[in-house]
Amino acid sequence: MRRHEISDRNWDAIKDLLPGKEGDPGATAKDNRLFINAVLWIAKTGAPWRDLPERFGNWNNVFQRFNRWGKNGVFQKIMEALQDPDLGALLLDSTVIRAHQHAAGAEDSSAAAEALGRSRGGFSTKIHVACDGYGKPVRSC
């Protein structure tokens, strides 16, 4: 197993929650685990999607699938399914994410859709996450 890949234990916890299984409507996913590993690689390295290693497939296909799953609530469903039902404490954490300098000047800008805006710190967005008492994400806000 490589450094940025999902462990077998964690994969077993989420594999049945992912779309594209046999029997699901639509196309059957070729490899959900490879896709999850690609998302983890992007999240852990902070690299742009275009720099995704070729072993994960075409970067644009991976991004489109990530975007589609986000809009369809797949990641939210996973977090809700894995959430501790006896949640005793809920913590909020947030961070400012700076946008690339070229994101600010696009004419067909999707800044509103991406929640990007100008602040004293530059072109950026803010991400809020609700965490349990151990600091594990429970829900994005």
LINBELSUL-V369380 format. One record per residue. N is the residue number from 1. PHI is phi in degrees with one decimal (NA if undefined). OMEGA is omega in whole degrees, 0 to 359 (* if undefined). D_FIRST is the distance of its C-alpha to the first C-alpha in whole Angstrom. Layout:
# LINBELSUL-V369380
[[N/PHI/OMEGA/D_FIRST] [N/PHI/OMEGA/D_FIRST]]
This chain:
# LINBELSUL-V369380
[[1/NA/179/0] [2/-81.4/187/4] [3/-57.7/186/7] [4/-99.2/184/8] [5/-98.8/181/7] [6/-72.8/180/8] [7/-74.6/179/8] [8/-60.2/180/9] [9/-63.1/179/12] [10/-69.8/178/13] [11/-62.8/179/12] [12/-60.2/181/15] [13/-72.7/185/17] [14/-112.1/190/18] [15/-58.5/181/17] [16/-80.4/180/21] [17/-91.8/186/22] [18/-89.1/176/21] [19/-72.4/177/24] [20/94.7/177/23] [21/-77.2/173/23] [22/-56.8/180/25] [23/95.0/176/29] [24/-74.1/176/28] [25/-66.2/180/31] [26/89.3/183/30] [27/-75.1/176/28] [28/-81.1/181/25] [29/-65.9/180/21] [30/-70.8/181/19] [31/-159.0/179/16] [32/-63.5/182/16] [33/-65.9/177/12] [34/-62.3/178/12] [35/-63.6/179/15] [36/-61.0/177/14] [37/-63.2/177/11] [38/-65.1/179/13] [39/-63.2/178/16] [40/-64.3/179/13] [41/-61.6/179/13] [42/-63.5/182/17] [43/-64.2/183/17] [44/-79.0/183/15] [45/-90.5/183/17] [46/74.8/182/20] [47/-76.5/174/20] [48/-67.2/181/23] [49/-56.5/181/22] [50/-62.8/180/23] [51/-93.1/179/21] [52/-61.9/180/18] [53/-58.3/184/16] [54/-62.2/181/17] [55/-62.9/178/14] [56/-90.0/182/14] [57/102.6/181/18] [58/-64.5/185/21] [59/-58.8/183/21] [60/-68.9/177/24] [61/-63.8/179/23] [62/-65.1/179/20] [63/-63.0/181/23] [64/-60.9/178/25] [65/-66.5/177/23] [66/-58.8/180/22] [67/-62.3/180/26] [68/-63.9/179/27] [69/-64.0/178/25] [70/-63.1/180/26] [71/-66.8/181/30] [72/-86.5/176/29] [73/79.0/181/28] [74/-64.4/182/25] [75/-67.0/178/23] [76/-64.4/179/26] [77/-62.7/178/26] [78/-63.8/180/22] [79/-62.4/180/24] [80/-66.2/181/27] [81/-69.3/182/25] [82/-90.3/182/23] [83/-64.5/177/26] [84/-69.8/182/27] [85/-67.1/180/31] [86/-100.1/183/32] [87/-60.5/182/32] [88/-96.2/181/34] [89/-138.4/178/33] [90/-127.2/181/32] [91/-110.9/176/32] [92/-109.0/178/32] [93/-134.2/178/30] [94/-149.3/178/30] [95/-150.2/176/30] [96/-95.6/179/31] [97/-109.9/179/29] [98/-78.9/176/31] [99/-84.7/177/32] [100/-62.8/184/32] [101/-58.2/181/35] [102/-77.8/179/35] [103/-71.6/185/35] [104/-81.0/188/38] [105/-112.6/183/40] [106/-68.0/181/39] [107/-71.3/178/43] [108/-92.7/187/41] [109/-57.0/174/39] [110/-105.0/184/37] [111/-57.5/180/37] [112/-65.9/180/39] [113/-68.1/181/36] [114/-93.4/181/33] [115/59.5/177/35] [116/-94.8/179/36] [117/-158.8/180/39] [118/-92.1/175/41] [119/-141.4/178/41] [120/-62.0/180/42] [121/-84.8/181/39] [122/114.8/182/39] [123/-80.6/187/37] [124/-158.6/172/34] [125/-140.9/181/33] [126/-124.0/179/33] [127/-112.1/178/30] [128/-115.6/180/31] [129/-134.7/173/28] [130/-90.0/183/29] [131/-121.9/175/27] [132/-80.1/183/28] [133/-61.4/180/29] [134/-95.0/181/25] [135/85.1/178/25] [136/-84.1/180/23] [137/-61.0/178/24] [138/-109.7/186/26] [139/-162.6/174/28] [140/-93.2/184/28] [141/-112.4/*/32]]
